[in-house]
Amino acid sequence: DDDDDDDDDESEADDDDLIEEGEARMFIRFENNEGVKVQSSVILEALLIGHEENVTAVSWRPGSSKPCLISSSMDRSILIWMEESDNNEEDNESSLVTSGVGNVWAPMTRVGTAGGILGGSVGSSLLGFINIIWSHDGQQIIGHGYGGALYFWRKDCNVNNSETERWVANPCITGHFRGISDISWEVTEGMYLLSSGLDQTCRLWTSLPSRLS
C-alpha cells in the first residue's frame, strides 16, 4: 500500500511538472464555420489575484495594442488588468509575440465603491457588481450594480501612459430595487419628484444638467 501511495505521489508530481512546462490542461472539441471538427488545447498562462469575492464578469478591452482585461466582482470593485512590462524585452516585435504568454498580470486600475453602497440602501447592492462592459472604443466602462444601478467611467484623455490610466466617474443611473408605493411632485415649481418604495427608501429626483459649467 505504501508503494502504491508513493507511485500516486510521483504521478501527481509528474503531472504538475507537465503543467508547468506548458502542457495542455483542457481539450476543447468543436465544429468550425466550415463544419469541420477541430480540437484546441487550453493551458494555464497566468493566475490573476486581486478580488476578495466572486468574480461576476470579465471582458477583453477592444482596440487595445496590448492584452487588457476588465473584471467585476461581488466585492464592489472593478479591476483593469494588464501584464507587467518586461524590461528585458529586446524589441517591439518579440514583445508582441510573447504578449500575454506566461507573464505576470496585475491590476493597473481599480474603480468601484469599495466598502460602500452601490445605488441603494443597506441590502440593495452591498453585493457589488454583477456585470461590466467596455464601450466600443475601450475608452469608457459601464458597471451594473447588484441593486440595478448603472455606473459609468471614462478614461481621462489628459493621461497618455496606458500603464497609469486615470478613470473619471460620470453620473450614475440608479433607482429603487423593489416596487414603488407612492410618488409626489414638489408643489411650488415641480422641479423635484419624491418617490417611496418597498425597498424601505425614499428618493428625491430632479433633472441633471448635461454639462457642468
C-alpha positions as CSV (number, residue, x, y, z in Angstrom):
1,D,0.0,0.0,0.0
2,D,2.8,2.4,0.8
3,D,4.4,1.7,-2.6
4,D,1.1,2.5,-4.3
5,D,0.9,5.8,-2.4
6,D,4.4,6.6,-3.4
7,D,3.6,5.9,-7.0
8,D,0.5,8.1,-6.8
9,D,2.5,11.0,-5.4
10,E,5.1,10.6,-8.1
11,S,2.5,10.6,-10.8
12,E,0.9,13.8,-9.4
13,A,4.3,15.4,-9.2
14,D,4.9,14.4,-12.9
15,D,1.6,15.9,-13.8
16,D,2.5,19.2,-12.1
17,D,5.8,19.3,-13.9
18,L,4.0,18.8,-17.3
19,I,1.6,21.6,-16.5
20,E,4.4,24.0,-15.5
21,E,6.1,23.2,-18.8
22,G,3.1,24.3,-20.7
23,E,1.2,21.0,-21.2
24,A,-2.5,21.4,-22.0
25,R,-4.8,21.1,-19.1
26,M,-8.0,21.0,-21.2
27,F,-9.0,20.0,-24.7
28,I,-12.0,21.6,-26.4
29,R,-13.6,19.9,-29.4
30,F,-15.9,21.9,-31.6
31,E,-17.0,22.5,-35.2
32,N,-15.6,25.5,-37.1
33,N,-17.6,27.6,-39.5
34,E,-16.9,25.1,-42.3
35,G,-18.4,22.2,-40.3
36,V,-15.0,20.6,-39.7
37,K,-14.5,19.1,-36.3
38,V,-11.3,20.5,-34.7
39,Q,-9.6,20.3,-31.3
40,S,-8.0,23.1,-29.3
41,S,-5.9,22.8,-26.2
42,V,-6.1,25.2,-23.3
43,I,-3.3,25.8,-20.8
44,L,-3.0,28.0,-17.7
45,E,-0.8,31.0,-18.6
46,A,-1.4,33.2,-15.5
47,L,-3.4,33.4,-12.3
48,L,-4.9,36.8,-11.6
49,I,-5.3,37.5,-7.9
50,G,-7.0,40.7,-6.7
51,H,-10.7,40.3,-5.9
52,E,-11.9,39.3,-2.5
53,E,-15.2,37.9,-3.5
54,N,-16.8,36.1,-6.5
55,V,-15.9,37.4,-10.0
56,T,-19.1,38.0,-11.9
57,A,-17.9,39.1,-15.4
58,V,-14.7,39.5,-17.5
59,S,-14.1,41.2,-20.8
60,W,-11.2,41.9,-23.1
61,R,-10.6,45.6,-24.0
62,P,-11.4,46.4,-27.6
63,G,-8.9,48.2,-29.7
64,S,-6.1,47.8,-27.2
65,S,-2.5,47.4,-28.5
66,K,-1.7,45.1,-25.6
67,P,-3.9,42.4,-23.9
68,C,-6.1,44.2,-21.4
69,L,-8.8,42.6,-19.3
70,I,-11.5,44.0,-17.1
71,S,-13.3,42.2,-14.3
72,S,-16.2,42.9,-11.9
73,S,-16.8,41.3,-8.6
74,M,-19.2,41.0,-5.7
75,D,-16.6,42.8,-3.6
76,R,-17.8,46.1,-5.0
77,S,-14.8,46.6,-7.2
78,I,-13.9,46.6,-10.9
79,L,-10.3,45.9,-11.9
80,I,-8.5,46.6,-15.1
81,W,-5.7,44.1,-15.7
82,M,-2.5,44.2,-17.8
83,E,0.6,42.1,-17.8
84,E,3.6,43.8,-16.2
85,S,6.3,45.2,-18.5
86,D,9.4,43.1,-19.0
87,N,12.5,45.4,-19.1
88,N,14.5,42.6,-20.8
89,E,12.4,42.6,-24.0
90,E,14.7,43.1,-26.9
91,D,12.3,44.7,-29.4
92,N,8.6,45.5,-30.1
93,E,8.2,42.5,-32.4
94,S,9.3,40.0,-29.8
95,S,7.2,41.7,-27.2
96,L,4.1,41.3,-29.5
97,V,4.8,37.6,-30.0
98,T,5.2,36.9,-26.3
99,S,2.5,39.3,-25.1
100,G,0.2,37.6,-22.6
101,V,2.2,34.4,-22.6
102,G,3.5,33.3,-19.2
103,N,3.9,36.9,-17.9
104,V,2.7,38.3,-14.6
105,W,-0.6,40.1,-14.7
106,A,-1.5,42.8,-12.2
107,P,-4.4,45.2,-11.7
108,M,-3.4,48.6,-13.2
109,T,-6.6,50.4,-12.2
110,R,-9.3,49.9,-9.6
111,V,-12.8,51.6,-9.7
112,G,-16.0,51.0,-7.9
113,T,-17.2,51.6,-4.4
114,A,-15.0,49.6,-2.1
115,G,-16.7,49.3,1.3
116,G,-19.6,51.5,0.2
117,I,-23.2,51.0,-1.1
118,L,-23.9,50.9,-4.8
119,G,-27.1,52.9,-5.5
120,G,-29.4,52.0,-2.7
121,S,-30.0,51.3,1.0
122,V,-28.4,48.6,3.0
123,G,-29.2,45.3,1.3
124,S,-29.9,46.7,-2.2
125,S,-26.4,46.4,-3.6
126,L,-23.9,45.6,-0.9
127,L,-23.1,42.5,-3.0
128,G,-21.2,44.6,-5.6
129,F,-21.2,44.5,-9.4
130,I,-22.9,41.7,-11.4
131,N,-21.6,42.8,-14.8
132,I,-19.1,45.1,-16.6
133,I,-18.7,46.1,-20.2
134,W,-16.4,48.3,-22.4
135,S,-17.6,50.9,-24.9
136,H,-16.8,50.0,-28.5
137,D,-13.6,52.1,-28.4
138,G,-12.4,50.9,-25.0
139,Q,-12.4,54.4,-23.6
140,Q,-15.5,54.0,-21.3
141,I,-16.7,51.3,-19.0
142,I,-20.2,50.6,-17.6
143,G,-20.7,48.7,-14.4
144,H,-24.0,47.1,-13.4
145,G,-24.6,47.1,-9.6
146,Y,-26.5,44.4,-7.8
147,G,-29.3,46.8,-6.9
148,G,-29.8,47.7,-10.6
149,A,-27.8,50.9,-10.8
150,L,-25.6,51.6,-13.8
151,Y,-22.2,53.2,-13.2
152,F,-20.1,55.0,-15.8
153,W,-16.4,55.8,-16.0
154,R,-14.5,57.4,-18.9
155,K,-10.8,57.5,-19.5
156,D,-9.0,60.7,-18.7
157,C,-7.5,61.7,-22.0
158,N,-5.0,64.0,-20.3
159,V,-3.1,60.9,-19.1
160,N,-1.5,59.2,-22.1
161,N,0.5,56.5,-20.4
162,S,-1.6,53.3,-20.7
163,E,0.1,51.8,-17.6
164,T,-1.1,54.7,-15.4
165,E,-4.6,55.3,-16.8
166,R,-6.9,57.5,-14.8
167,W,-10.7,56.9,-14.9
168,V,-13.2,59.6,-14.1
169,A,-16.7,58.7,-12.8
170,N,-19.7,60.1,-14.6
171,P,-23.2,60.4,-13.0
172,C,-24.8,57.0,-12.5
173,I,-28.3,55.8,-13.2
174,T,-29.9,54.4,-10.1
175,G,-33.3,53.8,-8.6
176,H,-35.5,51.6,-6.3
177,F,-34.7,47.9,-6.3
178,R,-38.2,46.9,-5.3
179,G,-41.7,48.2,-6.2
180,I,-42.6,51.8,-5.9
181,S,-45.5,52.5,-3.4
182,D,-46.1,56.3,-4.0
183,I,-44.8,59.3,-5.8
184,S,-45.4,63.1,-5.4
185,W,-44.2,66.2,-7.3
186,E,-42.8,69.1,-5.4
187,V,-45.7,71.6,-5.3
188,T,-44.0,75.0,-5.9
189,E,-42.3,74.6,-9.2
190,G,-42.4,70.9,-9.9
191,M,-38.6,70.6,-10.2
192,Y,-38.4,67.6,-7.8
193,L,-40.1,64.2,-7.7
194,L,-40.3,62.3,-4.4
195,S,-40.8,58.5,-4.5
196,S,-41.1,55.9,-1.8
197,G,-40.5,52.2,-2.4
198,L,-40.9,48.8,-0.9
199,D,-37.1,48.7,-0.5
200,Q,-37.7,51.0,2.5
201,T,-36.2,54.1,0.9
202,C,-37.4,57.5,-0.3
203,R,-35.7,59.1,-3.2
204,L,-35.7,62.7,-4.4
205,W,-35.4,63.1,-8.2
206,T,-34.5,66.1,-10.4
207,S,-33.1,66.8,-13.8
208,L,-29.3,66.9,-14.2
209,P,-27.5,69.3,-16.5
210,S,-25.8,67.6,-19.3
211,R,-22.6,69.6,-18.8
212,L,-21.4,71.2,-15.6
213,S,-20.0,74.7,-16.0
